[in-house]
């Protein structure tokens, strides 16, 4: 492409400081260096993790930053040493890399990677950034930063996908859908005929419901304090809906009474330490498995040891246990083959210029996913 090897000036949404609206700015995106790929972002969505950084991360060193990590685009150019990707390839950037060389990547037990951005840099870091704006370096969020017309990503954090895939749909497979769906099928390992409870019915929770159904669960209880989520949960396979606000007793007791002692599998998709405990306590003793999916790093969580001594298992899941470079293309194919739902998660479509409106919708629980068009395909 004509832009290869050159600095690209383009539009991006910049978070200059915490708790402030993003600002649409012209930024400079440097060419990719060794083992890097420069991607034209076609579509990106707002995820709760973006909001977590903007509103709950009060550390000034996390700013200025370009947020966004759930996206899809087209390779514009590649740096030296990149052979797996060529300009024109359709790709999804990954916030958990897959180097294929470290002890974690070589193990089938995990999707963690020693070279993963989050492990090395928390969520953002200046030295590796290819972004500048008004003479200032901008931080890169989770190694992706997709609220920009162009971004530069290490090749180990890029999934090459089917050229037939609609980017304004499959962008959601870059985070939320894989995170929830995989937590059910890969981490919890939901079994056919089992009873499940999913706490929190945002995109991740609804994807967990979909995963429970795909795994053959016979009863899927969707739990949320927003009654409007009930109908959507049914679309993805929920058999029951429970609003904890409708009950005076603890939700774990409600579920225990509904299921003769507790559910076989529970998934916490909120990121609230109190809900994590409730999800664990909702599991049946002896073999119940509870998976923490919701992201938070603000508080400690707790439970009585007897909960685990009695045979329950408490696990965590990141990106649904999927090894991104291998699994995301398979999930895209599953969508194209109509084996997983994606379109049903999209409640709003906007442009990057409307990013603050999209953030407000997410902040107030008024959307499942808002997909923003960033560049024409």
C-alpha positions in Angstrom: 0.0 0.0 0.0 1.1 3.6 -0.7 1.3 4.3 3.0 3.8 1.5 3.8 7.0 2.7 5.5 5.5 6.1 6.2 4.0 7.8 9.2 0.2 7.8 8.9 -1.8 10.8 10.2 -5.2 9.6 11.2 -8.2 10.1 13.6 -8.2 8.5 17.1 -10.2 8.9 20.3 -7.7 10.0 23.0 -8.2 9.7 26.7 -6.0 12.5 28.0 -6.9 11.9 31.7 -9.1 9.7 33.8 -12.9 10.4 34.2 -13.0 12.8 31.3 -14.6 12.4 27.8 -12.4 11.1 25.0 -11.2 13.7 22.5 -11.2 13.0 18.7 -7.7 14.0 17.7 -5.4 13.7 14.7 -2.5 11.4 15.7 0.6 10.1 14.0 1.0 6.3 13.8 4.6 5.3 13.0 5.4 2.4 10.6 5.6 -1.1 12.1 9.0 -2.2 13.4 10.4 -5.7 13.5 7.7 -8.4 14.1 4.9 -5.7 14.1 1.8 -5.3 12.0 0.1 -2.0 11.2 -3.7 -2.5 10.9 -6.4 -0.3 9.5 -9.2 -0.7 12.1 -12.6 -1.1 10.3 -14.8 -1.6 13.3 -14.4 -1.6 17.1 -16.7 -2.0 20.1 -16.8 -0.6 23.6 -16.1 -3.2 26.3 -16.4 -2.7 30.1 -12.7 -3.1 30.5 -12.2 0.2 28.5 -14.6 1.9 31.0 -12.7 0.3 33.9 -9.5 2.0 32.8 -11.1 5.3 32.1 -13.3 5.6 35.2 -11.8 3.3 37.9 -8.1 3.6 37.2 -7.1 6.8 39.0 -3.4 6.5 38.3 -2.2 9.4 36.1 0.6 7.2 34.6 -2.1 5.3 32.7 -2.8 8.4 30.5 -2.8 9.8 27.8 -3.9 6.6 26.2 -5.8 5.3 23.1 -8.4 2.8 24.5 -10.2 0.0 22.6 -9.3 -3.6 22.3 -12.4 -5.4 20.7 -12.0 -4.8 17.0 -11.3 -6.1 13.5 -9.4 -4.6 10.6 -7.2 -5.1 7.5 -3.4 -5.3 7.5 -2.0 -2.1 6.0 1.7 -3.0 6.2 4.1 -5.3 8.1 7.5 -4.8 9.6 10.7 -6.9 9.1 10.4 -10.5 10.1 6.6 -10.8 9.6 5.7 -13.7 7.2 2.4 -14.9 8.5 0.5 -11.7 7.6 0.3 -9.7 4.3 -1.3 -6.4 3.5 -5.0 -6.9 2.8 -5.4 -9.7 5.3 -8.5 -9.5 7.5 -7.4 -9.7 11.1 -8.6 -9.4 14.7 -6.1 -7.9 17.2 -5.6 -9.8 20.5 -5.2 -8.5 24.0 -3.7 -11.8 25.1 -0.9 -12.8 22.7 0.2 -16.2 21.6 3.9 -16.4 21.0 3.8 -20.2 20.5 7.2 -20.5 22.2 6.8 -20.0 26.0 5.9 -22.6 28.5 2.3 -21.4 28.7 1.8 -21.4 24.9 3.2 -24.9 24.6 0.9 -26.2 27.3 -2.7 -27.1 26.5 -3.7 -26.2 30.1 -3.8 -22.4 29.6 -4.0 -19.5 27.2 -1.7 -17.3 29.2 1.5 -16.2 27.4 4.8 -15.0 29.0 5.0 -12.3 26.4 1.4 -11.1 26.9 1.0 -7.4 27.2 -1.1 -7.4 30.3 1.4 -9.5 32.2 4.4 -7.3 31.3 2.8 -3.8 31.3 -0.4 -3.9 33.4 -2.6 -2.4 30.7 -0.5 0.3 29.0 3.1 1.3 28.4 4.8 4.2 26.7 8.1 2.8 25.3 6.6 0.5 22.7 3.9 2.8 21.5 3.8 3.9 17.9 1.3 6.7 18.6 2.1 10.4 19.0 -0.3 13.4 19.3 0.7 17.0 19.6 4.3 16.0 20.2 3.3 13.7 23.1 3.6 9.9 23.2 0.3 8.1 23.7 0.1 4.9 25.6 -1.2 1.8 24.0 -4.0 -0.1 25.8 -3.5 -3.8 26.2 -1.2 -3.7 23.2 -4.1 -3.0 20.8 -5.6 0.5 21.1 -8.4 0.2 18.5 -10.2 3.5 19.0 -8.0 4.7 16.2 -8.1 4.4 12.4 -4.7 2.7 12.5 -2.8 0.8 15.1 0.4 -1.2 15.4 0.4 -4.6 17.0 3.0 -7.3 17.6 2.4 -10.2 15.2 2.0 -12.6 18.1 -1.2 -10.7 19.0 -2.9 -10.9 15.7 -5.4 -13.5 14.5 -5.8 -13.9 10.7 -9.4 -14.6 9.8 -11.6 -15.7 6.9 -11.7 -13.0 4.2 -15.5 -13.6 3.9 -16.0 -12.4 7.5 -18.0 -9.1 8.0 -15.6 -7.1 10.2 -18.4 -5.0 11.7 -19.8 -8.2 13.3 -16.8 -10.4 14.1 -15.0 -7.6 15.9 -16.9 -8.8 18.9 -15.0 -12.0 18.9 -11.9 -10.0 19.9 -13.1 -9.9 23.5 -16.6 -10.3 24.9 -18.1 -13.2 23.1 -15.0 -15.4 23.3 -14.5 -14.5 27.0 -18.0 -15.6 28.0 -18.4 -18.5 25.6 -15.0 -20.0 26.4 -15.5 -19.6 30.1 -18.3 -22.0 29.9 -16.9 -24.5 27.4 -13.2 -24.3 28.1 -12.8 -23.3 31.7 -15.9 -24.5 33.5 -16.2 -27.4 31.0 -19.9 -27.4 31.3 -21.3 -31.0 30.9 -24.4 -32.2 29.0 -27.4 -32.4 31.2 -26.0 -30.1 33.9 -27.5 -27.1 35.6 -25.8 -23.7 35.3 -26.2 -20.2 36.6 -24.8 -17.1 34.9 -24.4 -13.9 37.0 -24.5 -10.7 35.0 -26.1 -10.5 31.5 -23.9 -8.1 29.6 -22.2 -9.3 26.5 -19.9 -11.6 28.4 -22.7 -13.1 30.5 -24.9 -13.7 27.5 -22.0 -15.3 25.7 -21.6 -17.6 28.7 -25.3 -18.5 28.5 -24.7 -19.3 24.8 -21.7 -21.5 25.8 -23.6 -23.4 28.4 -26.3 -24.2 25.9 -23.7 -25.3 23.3 -22.2 -27.6 25.9 -25.6 -29.3 26.4 -26.7 -27.8 29.8 -30.3 -28.8 30.5 -31.1 -25.8 32.8 -29.5 -22.4 32.5 -30.5 -19.8 35.2 -29.7 -16.2 34.2 -29.2 -13.8 37.1 -29.3 -10.0 36.8 -30.7 -7.1 38.7 -32.0 -5.6 35.5 -35.3 -7.2 34.6 -35.0 -6.0 31.0 -32.2 -8.5 30.5 -34.5 -11.5 30.8 -35.8 -11.5 27.2 -32.3 -11.2 25.8 -31.1 -14.1 28.0 -33.8 -16.3 26.5 -32.5 -15.6 23.0 -29.1 -17.1 23.9 -30.5 -20.2 25.7 -31.5 -19.3 29.3 -34.3 -21.4 30.7 -34.9 -19.3 33.8 -34.3 -15.7 34.9 -33.8 -14.6 38.5 -33.6 -11.0 39.7 -32.0 -11.0 43.2 -33.9 -7.8 44.0 -37.1 -9.8 43.9 -36.0 -11.9 46.8 -35.4 -11.2 50.5 -33.1 -14.2 51.0 -29.5 -14.4 49.5 -29.4 -15.3 45.8 -27.4 -18.4 46.7 -30.2 -19.7 48.8 -32.7 -18.9 46.1 -30.7 -20.9 43.6 -30.2 -23.7 46.0 -33.9 -24.1 46.6 -34.5 -24.0 42.8 -32.0 -26.7 42.1 -32.2 -29.1 45.0 -28.9 -28.0 46.6 -27.2 -25.8 44.1 -26.1 -25.6 40.5 -23.4 -27.7 38.9 -21.7 -24.7 37.3 -21.8 -21.0 38.0 -20.1 -18.2 36.1 -19.6 -14.7 37.5 -19.6 -12.2 34.6 -19.8 -8.9 36.5 -16.4 -8.2 38.1 -17.9 -7.7 41.6 -16.2 -9.5 44.5 -19.5 -9.9 46.4 -21.2 -11.5 43.3 -18.1 -13.8 43.0 -18.8 -15.1 46.5 -22.5 -15.5 45.7 -21.7 -17.5 42.6 -19.5 -19.8 44.5 -22.0 -20.3 47.2 -24.7 -21.1 44.6 -22.8 -24.2 43.5 -23.7 -27.6 44.8 -21.3 -29.1 47.3 -19.3 -32.1 46.2 -18.6 -31.1 42.6 -19.9 -27.6 41.9 -17.5 -25.5 39.8 -17.6 -21.6 39.9 -15.7 -19.5 37.4 -14.7 -15.9 37.9 -14.9 -14.2 34.5 -15.7 -10.5 35.4 -12.6 -8.3 35.5 -11.6 -6.3 38.5 -8.3 -5.5 40.3 -9.6 -3.2 43.0 -10.5 -5.4 45.9 -9.7 -8.7 47.5 -12.3 -11.5 47.4 -13.2 -13.9 50.1 -15.1 -17.0 51.1 -15.4 -19.5 53.9 -12.9 -22.3 53.5 -15.6 -24.9 54.1 -17.1 -23.9 50.7 -14.0 -25.4 49.0 -13.4 -28.1 51.6 -16.9 -29.4 50.8 -15.8 -30.1 47.2 -16.5 -27.0 45.3 -13.9 -25.7 42.8 -13.2 -21.9 42.3 -11.5 -21.0 39.0 -10.7 -17.9 36.9 -10.9 -17.4 33.2 -9.3 -14.9 30.8 -10.5 -14.6 27.2 -12.4 -17.8 27.8 -9.2 -19.9 27.9 -8.9 -19.4 24.1 -5.4 -19.3 22.6 -6.1 -16.3 20.4 -4.2 -16.9 17.2 -5.4 -20.4 16.9 -8.9 -20.2 18.3 -10.3 -16.8 17.1 -10.2 -17.8 13.4 -12.1 -21.0 14.4 -14.7 -18.9 16.2 -15.0 -16.7 13.2 -15.6 -19.8 11.1 -18.2 -21.1 13.7 -20.0 -17.7 13.2 -19.9 -18.0 9.4 -21.3 -21.6 9.8 -24.1 -20.2 12.0 -22.9 -22.3 15.0 -22.4 -19.2 17.3 -24.4 -16.0 17.5 -22.8 -12.7 17.1 -25.3 -10.3 15.4 -27.7 -10.7 18.3 -25.2 -9.0 20.7 -25.2 -5.8 18.7 -27.8 -3.3 20.0 -26.3 0.0 18.6 -24.2 1.0 15.6 -22.3 4.3 15.7 -19.1 5.9 14.3 -15.9 6.6 16.2 -16.9 10.3 16.4 -19.7 9.1 18.7 -17.4 7.2 21.1 -18.5 9.2 24.2 -22.1 8.4 23.4 -21.2 4.7 23.1 -19.4 4.9 26.5 -22.4 6.4 28.2 -24.7 3.7 26.9 -22.3 1.0 28.3 -21.8 3.0 31.6 -25.6 3.0 32.2 -26.3 -0.5 31.0 -28.3 0.7 28.0 -26.6 -1.5 25.5 -25.2 -5.0 25.0 -22.6 -4.0 22.5 -22.2 -0.8 20.4 -20.2 -1.3 17.3 -18.4 1.8 15.9 -17.4 2.1 12.3 -13.9 3.4 12.2 -12.8 3.2 8.6 -14.5 2.0 5.4 -13.7 -1.6 4.5 
